[in-house]
Amino acid sequence: MPRAGLDKDPRDVAAMFDGVARRYDLTNTVLSFGQDRWWRRCTRVDVAAGPGERVLDLAAGTAVSTVELARAGAWCVAADFSLGMLRAGRHRKVPLVGADALALPFADGVFDAVTISFGLRNVADLDAALAELARVTRPGGRLVICEFSTPIWRPFRTVYLEYLMRALPEVARRVSSNPEAYVYLAESIRAWPDQPALAQRVAAAGWVDVDWRNLTGGIVALHRAVKPAHGYS
């Protein structure tokens, strides 16, 4: 089964995720040493959604992240362009929608909060995706991005990158249904902007009050932002 390339052709990326769907959640837990559960909880806390609010969980995969978000009492919908991933999560009791991050099938301003976890780096056009997320968010609504980032301590960064490029694909061969996909995923993490650079891209897409906090020493960062209440600043 082929892996996607860093040109991020949507058909190739979707097909790659279809191929890893069956054991995706297990593989993530093994590769992250169980940290994925904590990252999801932190995302829920930062989204800060409550009863009566509507939340879009984009690139939701098998919807395990959507179920976590829904624990706060909000109405949450899982959206992903990999139908294989959505099928793998169809037993979860949240709405599932096939959706392209660059052309979301939702009206303007319908969500109180939007979030995307470990998916933004897989879209073909980062800036267009950020703008599309802003379109479907109400004025004053919130954005939370949970994504792999750059460890802040240099010696740890070296160890992490070594694990990423050597150990991660080897572990994936033991547990994943498509180990080659994890070579692409490791490469895409290395090519991803660091925390300040991503914050600049978020702000350039029209979001305000952009900040971030590091998780697990910067392996993951949560970027947070707000849609201006009266149009873009």
KASULNOR-V984954 format. One record per pair of residues at least 12 apart in sequence whose ideal C-beta (glycine too) atoms are under 10 Angstrom apart, sorted by the first residue. I is the first residue (numbers start at 1). J is the second residue. D is the distance in whole Angstrom. If there is no record, write none. Layout:
i=(I	I)
j=(J	J)
d=(D	D)
//
This chain:
i=(1	1	1	1	1	1	1	1	1	1	2	2	2	2	2	2	2	3	3	3	3	3	3	3	3	3	3	3	3	3	4	4	4	4	4	4	4	4	4	4	4	5	5	5	6	6	6	6	6	6	7	8	8	8	8	8	8	8	8	9	10	10	10	10	10	10	10	10	11	12	13	13	13	13	13	13	13	13	13	14	14	14	14	14	14	14	14	14	15	15	15	15	16	16	16	16	16	16	16	16	16	17	17	17	17	17	17	17	17	17	17	17	17	17	17	17	17	18	18	18	18	18	18	18	18	18	19	19	19	19	19	19	19	20	20	20	20	20	20	20	20	20	20	20	20	20	20	21	21	21	21	21	21	21	21	21	21	21	21	21	22	22	22	22	22	22	22	22	23	23	23	23	23	23	24	24	24	24	24	24	24	24	24	24	24	24	25	25	25	25	25	25	25	26	26	26	27	27	27	27	27	27	27	27	27	27	28	28	28	28	28	28	29	29	30	30	30	30	30	31	31	31	31	31	31	31	31	31	31	31	31	32	32	32	32	33	35	35	35	35	36	36	36	36	36	37	37	38	38	38	39	39	39	39	39	39	39	39	39	39	39	39	40	40	40	40	40	40	40	40	40	41	41	42	42	42	42	42	42	42	42	43	43	43	43	43	43	43	43	43	43	43	43	43	44	44	44	44	44	44	44	44	44	44	44	45	45	45	46	46	46	46	46	46	46	46	46	46	46	46	47	47	47	47	47	47	47	47	47	47	47	47	47	47	47	48	48	48	48	48	48	48	49	49	49	49	49	49	49	49	49	49	49	49	49	49	50	50	50	50	50	51	51	51	51	52	52	52	52	53	53	53	53	53	53	53	53	53	53	53	54	54	54	54	54	54	54	54	54	54	54	54	54	55	55	55	55	55	55	55	55	55	55	55	55	55	55	55	55	56	56	56	56	56	56	56	56	56	56	56	56	56	56	56	56	56	56	56	56	56	57	57	57	57	57	57	57	57	57	57	57	57	57	57	57	57	57	57	58	58	58	58	58	58	58	58	58	58	58	58	58	58	58	58	58	58	58	58	58	58	58	59	59	59	59	59	59	59	59	59	59	59	59	59	59	59	59	59	59	59	59	60	60	60	60	60	60	60	60	60	60	60	60	60	60	60	60	60	60	61	61	61	61	61	61	61	61	61	61	61	62	62	62	62	62	62	62	62	62	62	62	62	62	63	63	63	63	63	63	63	63	63	63	63	63	63	63	63	63	64	64	64	64	64	64	65	65	65	65	65	65	65	65	65	66	66	66	66	66	66	66	66	66	66	66	67	67	67	67	68	69	69	69	69	69	70	70	70	74	74	74	75	75	75	75	76	76	76	76	76	77	77	77	77	77	77	77	77	78	78	78	78	78	78	79	79	79	79	79	79	79	79	79	79	79	79	79	79	80	80	80	80	80	80	80	81	81	81	81	81	81	81	81	81	82	82	82	83	83	85	86	86	99	100	100	100	100	101	101	101	101	101	101	101	101	101	101	101	101	101	102	102	102	102	102	102	102	103	103	104	104	104	104	104	105	106	106	106	106	107	107	108	108	108	108	108	109	109	109	109	109	109	109	109	109	110	110	110	110	110	111	111	111	111	111	111	111	111	112	112	112	112	112	113	113	113	113	113	113	113	113	114	114	114	114	114	114	114	114	114	114	114	114	114	114	115	115	115	115	115	115	115	115	116	116	116	116	116	116	116	116	116	117	117	117	117	117	117	118	118	118	118	118	118	118	118	119	119	119	120	120	120	120	120	120	120	120	120	121	121	121	121	121	121	121	121	121	121	121	122	122	122	126	126	126	126	126	126	127	127	127	127	128	129	130	130	130	130	130	130	130	130	130	130	130	131	131	131	131	131	132	133	133	133	133	133	133	134	134	134	134	134	134	134	134	135	135	136	137	137	137	137	138	138	139	139	139	139	139	139	140	140	140	140	140	141	141	141	141	141	141	142	142	142	142	142	142	143	143	143	143	143	143	143	143	143	143	144	144	144	144	144	145	145	145	145	145	145	145	145	145	145	146	146	146	146	146	147	147	147	147	147	147	147	147	147	147	148	148	148	148	148	148	148	148	148	148	148	148	148	149	149	149	149	149	149	149	149	149	149	149	149	149	149	149	149	149	149	150	150	150	150	150	150	150	150	150	150	150	150	150	150	151	151	151	151	151	151	151	152	152	152	152	152	152	152	153	153	156	156	156	156	157	157	157	160	160	160	160	160	161	161	161	163	163	164	164	164	164	164	164	164	165	165	165	165	165	166	167	168	168	168	168	168	169	169	169	169	169	169	169	170	172	172	189	194	194	195	195	195	195	195	195	195	195	196	198	198	198	198	199	199	199	199	199	199	201	202	202	202	203	203	205	205	206	206	206	206	206	206	207	207	207	207	207	207	207	207	208	208	208	208	208	208	208	209	209	209	209	209	209	210	210	210	210	211	211	211	212	212)
j=(15	16	18	19	20	177	178	179	180	181	15	16	19	178	180	181	184	15	16	19	20	178	179	180	181	182	183	184	185	187	16	17	19	122	180	181	183	184	185	187	188	184	187	188	121	184	187	188	190	191	124	121	122	123	124	125	126	184	188	124	81	100	101	102	122	123	124	125	81	184	81	82	119	122	123	124	181	184	188	80	81	82	83	84	85	98	100	122	82	84	178	181	82	84	122	178	180	181	182	184	185	59	61	62	80	81	82	83	84	85	86	88	119	122	178	181	185	81	82	83	84	85	86	87	88	178	82	84	176	177	178	180	181	61	82	84	85	88	172	176	177	178	179	180	181	182	185	61	62	80	82	83	84	85	86	87	88	89	177	178	62	84	85	87	88	176	177	178	88	172	175	176	177	178	61	62	64	82	84	85	88	89	176	177	178	181	61	62	63	64	85	88	89	175	176	177	171	172	174	175	176	177	178	179	181	182	61	62	64	118	175	176	64	175	171	172	174	175	176	163	164	167	168	169	171	172	175	176	182	185	186	168	216	219	220	216	215	216	219	220	64	65	117	118	220	64	68	215	216	220	65	68	117	118	146	147	148	215	216	219	220	222	64	65	66	67	68	69	71	117	146	68	71	68	144	146	213	215	216	220	222	57	65	68	69	115	116	117	144	145	146	215	220	222	65	68	69	70	71	72	74	76	115	144	146	72	144	222	113	115	142	143	144	145	146	212	213	222	223	224	68	69	72	74	76	112	113	114	115	142	143	144	146	222	224	72	74	112	113	142	144	224	69	70	71	72	73	74	75	76	111	112	113	115	142	144	72	73	74	112	113	72	73	74	75	73	74	75	112	72	73	74	75	76	111	112	113	138	141	142	74	75	76	77	106	110	111	112	113	114	136	138	141	69	70	72	74	75	76	77	78	111	112	113	114	115	141	142	144	69	76	77	78	79	97	99	104	106	110	111	112	113	114	115	116	133	136	137	141	143	69	70	76	77	78	79	80	94	95	97	111	113	114	115	116	117	119	144	77	78	79	80	81	97	99	100	101	104	111	114	115	116	117	119	120	123	129	132	133	136	145	78	79	80	81	82	85	99	101	115	116	117	118	119	120	121	122	123	129	146	147	76	77	78	79	80	82	85	86	89	92	94	96	97	99	115	116	117	119	78	80	82	84	85	86	88	89	117	118	119	78	80	82	84	85	86	87	88	89	90	91	92	96	76	77	78	79	80	85	86	88	89	90	91	92	93	94	95	96	78	88	89	92	94	117	78	89	94	115	116	117	118	119	146	78	79	80	89	92	93	94	95	96	115	117	89	92	93	94	117	94	113	115	117	144	92	93	94	111	112	113	94	95	111	112	94	95	111	113	115	94	95	96	97	99	106	110	111	92	94	95	96	97	99	95	96	97	98	99	100	101	104	105	106	114	116	119	136	96	97	98	99	100	101	119	98	99	100	101	102	103	119	122	123	98	119	122	96	98	98	98	99	132	123	124	129	132	116	119	120	122	123	124	125	126	128	129	130	132	133	123	124	125	128	129	131	132	128	132	129	132	133	135	136	136	132	135	136	137	135	136	134	135	136	137	138	134	135	136	137	138	139	140	141	227	135	136	137	138	141	133	136	137	138	141	142	143	227	137	138	140	141	142	137	138	141	142	143	144	226	227	132	133	134	135	136	137	138	141	142	143	144	145	225	227	133	142	143	144	145	146	222	224	129	130	133	143	144	145	146	147	223	144	145	146	147	220	222	145	146	147	148	185	188	189	220	145	146	147	133	145	146	147	192	198	201	202	223	145	147	148	149	185	188	189	191	192	193	198	184	185	188	192	193	198	201	202	205	201	202	204	205	205	205	143	145	198	201	202	203	204	205	206	207	225	204	205	206	207	232	205	145	202	205	207	225	227	202	205	206	207	225	227	228	232	206	227	227	207	225	226	227	227	229	226	227	228	229	230	231	226	227	228	229	230	207	225	226	227	228	229	207	209	224	225	226	227	202	205	207	209	210	223	224	225	226	227	212	222	223	224	225	198	199	202	210	212	221	222	223	224	225	215	220	221	222	223	189	192	193	195	198	212	220	221	222	223	160	164	185	186	188	189	190	192	216	218	219	220	221	189	192	193	194	195	197	198	212	214	215	216	217	218	219	220	221	222	223	189	190	192	193	194	195	196	197	198	214	217	218	219	221	194	214	216	217	218	219	220	194	195	214	217	218	219	221	217	218	216	217	218	219	217	218	219	189	216	217	218	219	186	189	190	186	219	182	185	186	187	189	190	219	183	186	187	189	190	186	186	182	183	185	186	189	181	182	183	184	185	186	187	182	185	186	219	218	221	211	212	213	214	218	221	222	223	212	210	212	221	223	211	212	221	223	224	225	223	223	224	225	225	233	225	232	225	227	228	231	232	233	223	224	225	226	227	228	232	233	225	226	227	228	229	232	233	224	225	226	227	228	233	223	224	225	226	223	224	225	224	225)
d=(8	8	9	5	9	8	5	9	7	8	8	7	8	9	7	9	9	10	6	9	10	7	9	4	5	8	6	4	8	9	4	9	10	8	10	7	10	5	9	10	8	7	9	10	10	7	6	6	10	6	8	9	6	7	5	9	10	9	8	7	7	7	9	8	9	8	6	10	9	9	8	8	10	5	8	8	10	9	10	9	5	5	8	8	9	10	9	9	8	8	10	10	8	10	9	7	8	5	10	7	9	9	7	10	8	8	4	9	7	5	10	10	9	8	9	8	10	10	5	7	3	7	10	9	9	9	9	7	9	7	4	9	6	9	9	8	8	9	9	6	6	5	9	10	5	8	9	8	7	10	7	9	4	5	8	7	4	8	8	9	10	8	10	10	6	9	5	9	9	10	6	6	5	9	6	6	9	9	9	7	7	9	8	8	9	9	8	6	10	6	10	8	9	6	9	10	8	6	9	5	5	8	9	9	9	8	9	10	9	8	10	10	10	9	6	9	8	5	9	9	10	9	6	10	6	7	8	9	8	9	10	10	8	9	9	9	8	6	8	8	9	9	9	9	9	9	8	7	8	9	9	10	7	9	6	10	10	6	8	9	5	8	7	5	10	9	4	8	10	7	8	7	9	10	9	7	8	6	10	8	6	9	7	7	7	6	10	6	6	9	5	9	9	6	9	5	5	9	6	6	10	10	9	9	10	9	9	9	10	8	8	10	5	10	8	10	8	5	9	6	10	6	7	8	9	9	5	9	5	7	9	5	10	10	9	8	9	10	8	7	9	9	7	9	10	5	8	4	9	7	10	7	5	9	8	10	6	6	6	9	10	8	4	7	9	8	7	8	9	8	8	4	7	9	8	4	7	10	9	10	7	5	8	8	10	7	5	5	8	10	10	9	9	6	8	8	5	7	4	7	10	6	7	5	7	7	10	9	10	10	8	6	9	6	9	9	8	7	8	5	9	8	4	7	9	8	6	8	10	10	6	9	6	7	5	7	9	8	10	10	10	9	8	6	8	8	10	10	9	9	5	8	9	10	7	10	6	8	10	7	7	4	9	6	8	9	8	9	7	9	10	9	8	6	8	9	9	9	7	9	5	7	7	2	7	10	7	8	9	10	10	9	8	4	6	5	10	8	8	8	10	8	8	9	9	9	9	8	8	8	6	7	10	4	8	8	7	8	8	8	8	9	9	10	6	8	9	5	3	9	9	7	9	9	9	4	10	8	8	7	9	4	8	9	4	9	5	9	6	9	10	7	7	10	10	8	10	10	8	9	5	9	10	8	4	9	10	8	7	10	5	8	8	9	10	9	5	8	6	10	9	9	7	10	10	9	8	6	10	8	8	9	8	10	9	6	8	10	9	9	7	4	8	6	9	9	10	9	8	5	7	5	7	9	9	8	5	8	4	9	8	7	8	8	10	9	10	10	8	8	7	7	10	9	8	7	6	5	7	9	10	9	9	9	9	10	10	9	6	10	6	10	10	9	10	9	9	8	7	8	9	5	9	9	10	8	4	9	6	8	7	7	6	5	6	9	6	9	7	9	5	8	7	5	9	9	8	5	10	9	7	10	6	7	9	9	10	8	7	7	4	7	10	8	9	10	6	8	7	10	9	5	5	7	6	9	10	10	8	6	9	5	7	7	9	6	4	7	7	10	10	10	5	8	10	7	5	10	7	7	6	8	9	10	9	9	8	7	4	7	7	10	10	8	9	7	8	8	6	7	8	10	8	8	4	7	9	9	10	7	6	7	9	10	9	8	9	9	8	9	6	9	6	9	8	10	10	9	10	6	7	10	9	5	7	8	5	9	9	9	9	7	9	8	9	6	10	9	6	10	7	6	9	9	8	9	10	7	6	10	8	4	8	7	9	9	5	7	9	10	9	9	10	8	9	10	9	10	6	5	6	9	6	9	8	10	9	10	9	10	9	5	7	9	9	6	7	5	7	8	7	6	8	5	9	10	10	7	5	10	9	9	9	7	7	6	8	7	9	6	10	9	8	7	4	7	7	10	6	7	5	8	7	10	7	10	8	8	7	4	8	8	8	6	8	5	8	9	7	9	10	7	10	7	6	8	7	10	9	9	10	8	5	9	6	10	10	7	6	8	9	7	8	6	5	10	7	8	7	9	10	10	6	7	6	4	9	9	9	10	8	9	4	6	9	9	10	9	10	6	9	8	10	8	8	5	4	6	10	9	8	6	6	4	10	9	6	8	10	6	8	9	9	8	9	10	9	8	9	6	9	9	7	9	10	10	9	5	9	6	7	9	9	6	8	9	7	9	10	6	9	8	5	9	9	5	5	10	9	6	10	9	8	9	9	9	9	10	5	9	7	7	5	10	8	9	9	8	8	6	7	6	9	6	10	8	9	6	9	5	8	9	9	9	9	7	7	9	4	8	9	9	4	7	6	8	8	9	7	6	8	5	9	8	5	8	6	5	10	9	10	7	7	4	8	7	6	8	7	9)
//
